[in-house]
Amino acid sequence: MDGGSMSAGAKTAGGCAVILAVPLVWFGVSVFSSFQRMEPESQPDVVKAAQSATARSADQAVSAQVDSRVGQVRAALPWAAYLGTTVADVCQTVHTPSGSFGARSTWSPVTCTRTDTVYEAFDGDLQQRLAQLDGVLGGAGWRPLGQVAAPKQDRSGVVKLPYYVPITRDFTPPTGTAAYGEQACQVEVTRAPHLPDLDDGTAAHDLALKDPSAGTSYYRAWQPYSPAQVATAYPAHSAVVAFTLSVRYGTSG
């Protein structure tokens, strides 16, 4: 084989290498881009958002309203004995996995929620007390969801009474939500030995303690009141009523 033939062969081989390299480079770039798109968006700074001026101002407004609404009801129940209150005021972000290949998973905007749960004990005829309770809540502007005239205990021995509570939105609502003027509230009544099973935020708080490294929750306030403490109402009293009111507010984060 002469030098010319070798030169032509080398050129052909070089040309093939270039032709093969182009799609390989394109494939590599495509794979890299796909992995970049699949990477989750940056997690919001929960602490920074929770400590922002917007969040602090909204929290003050929410706390004042929740205390006022619950306090108004408590003052109208002279036949009930106060047991205790749980408070869970937490700001958090939620990670949402991508539903399709190549798309990024996302984080929700930081949203805060204040949840107050108040426990009181009482005695007397249950149906009569339920009617009195409904009258007190109605007088405070709380609107029942459905029929409350003759509530029944469920299998766990709990009478569940859902209400709407009037809330003035003089604070920043969470991103993407309407500035509606009512908030759902749960009222539960139990007789010994049963206890209310309201979600007072304890489960979420305990979960955050187990995995603090995630950094998805920041508690502005936490005041527990355990089921064991609620149970001390028995046998001195025959029944327990619990009110839980949660209000969400936004942040600047």
N, C-alpha and C positions, 0 to 999 in steps of 0.2 A: 504494500500500500504506500503510495507516494505521499509527500507532505501535503499536497492539495487536498487529497481525499481525507486525510486526518483532520485538516483544518475545517473542512466542510462538516465532518462528523462532530467535531467539537462544537461548532456553531449550532448544529441541530440539537445536540444534547443540552447546550446552554439555553436554547430557545424553549425546549420542553420543560426545563427546570423553572424558567420564568413563568411559563403558562401554568404549571402546577402550583407554583408559589402564590400566584394571585388569588385563586379560590381558597387556598389554605389561610392566607392572611385575612381574607374576607370572612371566612368561617370563624377564625379566632376573634376578630373584632366583633362579630355578631354574638358569639358566646359571651364575651366580656360585657357587651352592652346589655345582654339579657340578664346576666347576673347582677349588673348594676341596677337594672330596673326592678329586679326581684328583692333587692335589699330594702328593708323597711325604712320608711321616712324617719327623720330624726325625732326622737322622743321629746315632747314638750317638757320644759323645766317646770315641774309641778310646784316645787317650793317657791320659785320666783313668781309664778302666777298666783299662788295662794297668798303671798305676802304683798301683792301689788295694792296700790291705793284703791283700785276698782273693787278688788275682792274684799278688802277691809271695810270699805264703805257699805258694800252690799251685805256683808255679814252682820254689821251692826243693825242695819234696817231689818234684816230677816230675823235676827235674834229678838229684837224688840217686838216684832209682830207675833212671833210664835209665843213668846212669854205672855204677851197681852191676851192672845186668843185662849190659851190654856188657863191662864190666871182668871179670866172672866168666868170660865166654866167652873173652875174649882171653887170660886167664891159663891157660886150659886148652888153648891152641894153641901149644905150644912150637916147633912146626915152621913157624909162620908169622911173617913179619917185618912189623912195623907200618909202615904208610905214612903215614897221616894221617886226620884226622877233619873232617867238616863239621858245623856246628851252625846250625840255623835255628830260633830261638825267636821266634815272631811272634804278635801279637794282631791280630784283624781283624774287620770287619763286612762283610756281603755285601748288596748292593742287589738286591731281588727285584721286577721290574716287575709291575704289576697284570695279571691275566689277563682282566679284564672292564672294560667301559667304566663310568666313574663310580666305580670302586674305587681306593683309594689303593695306591700301591706301598709296599713296606715295607723295613725294614732288619733284618737278623738281629741277635740279641744278640751282643755282643763275645765272641769265643771265642779262646783262645790254644792254640797247638800247638808243642810242642818236638820237633824232628826231629834225631836224631843219625845220621850215616852214617859208619861206620868201614871203612877199607880196609886189607887186609893181603895180602902176597904170599907164595907158597909154591911148593915144587917137589915132585916125586915123582909116582907114578901117580895120575891124576885120580880114578878110581873108588875107590881105596883111601882117598884123602884125603876124598872125599865121605862115605864110610862113617864115617871117624873124626870128621868134622865133625858128622854127624848124631848120633853118640854123645855128643859134647861138648854139643851143644844140648839133647839129651834129658836129660842129666845136670844141666843148669842149669834144667830145668823147662819148656823150650820145647817146645811140642806142634806137630808138623807138620800142615799142612792137606793131606790126601791122601797119596798114596804117594810116599815119598822114597827107597825102597830102590835103585831104578835110574833116577835122573833122566837126562834127555836134554838135550843142547844144542839150543836153537832155532836158527832161521835166522840170527840175529845172533851166534851163537856164545856165547850166555849160558845157563847152567844156573840156572833160577829155582826157589828153594826157599822157599815161604811157610810161616810158623810163627805160632803164637799164643804170646805171651810173658806170663807171670803178672805182673800189676801190682796192687799194693795201693792201693785208692782212698782214701788218707788225705788227700785234697785235694778241692776243689770240682769236680765234673764240669760240663761245659757245660750250659747251660739246655736242658731238654727231652730229655736223654739219661739213660739208666739208669747207675747206678754199677756197671758190670760190672767183672769182675776180670781180664780178659785184653785184650791189645792185639796187633793184627796187626803182624808184622814180616816184611820181605822180606830174603832172603839170596840173593845172586847170585854165581856163580863163573864166571870167564872164563879162557880161555887166550890167549896171545899170537896175534895182535895185538889181540884184542877187549878191550873195556872194559865194566864194568858200566853199565847204563843206568837205574839206580835214580833215582827222583825225590827228590833230596836237598834240594829247596826252592830251587835256584838260579834256575829259570825264574820262579817267583813273586816272588823278590827282585828280579830284573832288571826285571820288569814294574812293580813298585812304584817303582823308581828312575826309570822312564820317565815315570810320571804321579804324582808325589808330591802334586800339588794335590788329588787325590781324598780324601786323608786317611783311607783305609779300612784301612791297615796300619800297625802300629807294631812295630818289631823290638826285642825285649828283648836279643837276642844274635844275632850273625851272624858265622860263622867259615867261610869258603869253603875248598874244596880242589878245584882244577880237574881236569878229565879229563887235561890235559897233565901234571899232577903225578902222577896215577895211572899214566900211561903210562910214567913213568920206572922202574917196576918191571921192565919188559922192556928188554933180554934177560937181565938178571941173574937173574930168576926166570921160571918157566914159566907161572904162573897167579896170578890175583888173586881174593880173596873179599871181598865187601862186605856189611855188615849195615846196614840202615836201620830205625830204631825211632822211630815217631811216637806221642806221647801228647798228647791234648787235655785242657785244663783250663779251668775257667770263671773269670769275673771278677764283680765286683759292679756292673759297668756294664750 
